[in-house]
């Protein structure tokens, strides 16, 4: 069902500060830093492969969200019995977040907009 861990989504009040720290102190590469619809979102890569780290100032809570890609979101939601969980969108496609009994956050998304990584690459709004 799960195809791969693509992103680690990190809530933060200071996206620009996190990007600065990850690039200057940890050697991360900025993939994009976008400001739109009253929110800031940035993606950095610490390694050649996944997962990338995404920072978002509109993401609620303090725990990161592990975001896995699935081939068919509807089928995965049904298989896991999480039909009652609200759906939301990320730039790459529709997504559902699942909370574990211990409070961990896992999300799964279906890649319906495969052009997004290429379209967003290099964009720096801040």
N, C-alpha and C positions, 0 to 999 in steps of 0.2 A: 504494500500500500504506500508507504513512505518511500519517496525516490531519493531524497537527500536533504541534509540540513543546509539550507541556502543562506540564511541570515540569522544573526543574533540581534534582535531589536532591543535597544536600550533606551528607556525613558530618561530624560534629562531636562532640566530647566535652562541649560546653557549648551546648546548644540555647538556653537562656534568654539567655545572653550574646550569641549571634548575633542573636537576635530583638531584643534591646535595641540592639545596634549598628545593625542594618539600619533600625530604626524611628527612633531618635534621630539618627543620623548621615546616613542616606541617604534618610529620609522614606518608608520603606516602610510599608504598611498590614498589620497582622496579620489574617490570615484565620482562623486557629485556632492554638492551642497546647495539645496534648493529651498527657496522661501516662496510659498504660495498658499493662498487661502487662509492666511493668518497662522501658518505653521512653518516651522523649519525642520527639514529632514536632511541628513547627510549620511553618506555611505563611505566607509573606509575599508581598505583591505590590508590585513596584516600578513597575509601569505598569498601565494599564487592561486590556490584553490579555495573553495568555500570552507567555512562560512565567512561571509562579509559581516562587518559590524555596521549597523544602522542606528543612528541617534535620532530621536524625535522628541520635540518639546510638547507635542499634543498627546503623547501616549501616557495614559494614566497608570498609577502604581509606581512601585519602586523596583520591582523584580524585572529582569530581562525576559524577553519572550524568545524561545527557540522556534524559528519559523522553518517548517519542512515543506518541500514541494510534494504534491501528490498529482497523479495523472488525472483523476476525476474527483473533484471535491464533493459532489453530490453522493457518489458511491462511498467515499471515505467517511463522510458524515453519517450515512446510514449504517455502514459497517461498524462504526464505533458507538453508535447510538447517541450521538450528540446533536440531534436535530433541534433541540431546544436552545442551543447556543446561538447568539446573534452573529450575523455575518457582517463583514465590513470589507473595505477594499484597501489594498496596498497598490502601489503603482504597477506591479506585475500581474495582478488579478484578484479575484475574490478570495476571501480568507475567513477562517473560523478559529477562534481561540478557545482552548480547553484549559481549565484549571485543575490541577491535581489536588488530592486531599491535603498534601503538605503545602499547598499554595504556589507551586511552581506553575509556570505558564508555557504552554506549548501551543503553537498555531500551525495550521496547515493551509496551503494555498494552491490554487490551480493556475498555472502559467497560461493566461489567456491573452496577454499582451507581450509577446516575446521580443518586440522591438524596443521595449522600455530600457533595458540595459544599454543598448547602443545609443538610443536617443538622449538619455540622461548623462552618459559618460562625458566627463569634462566640464559639465555645467557647474558654475560657481556663482551663486547669487550673493554669497556673503563670505 
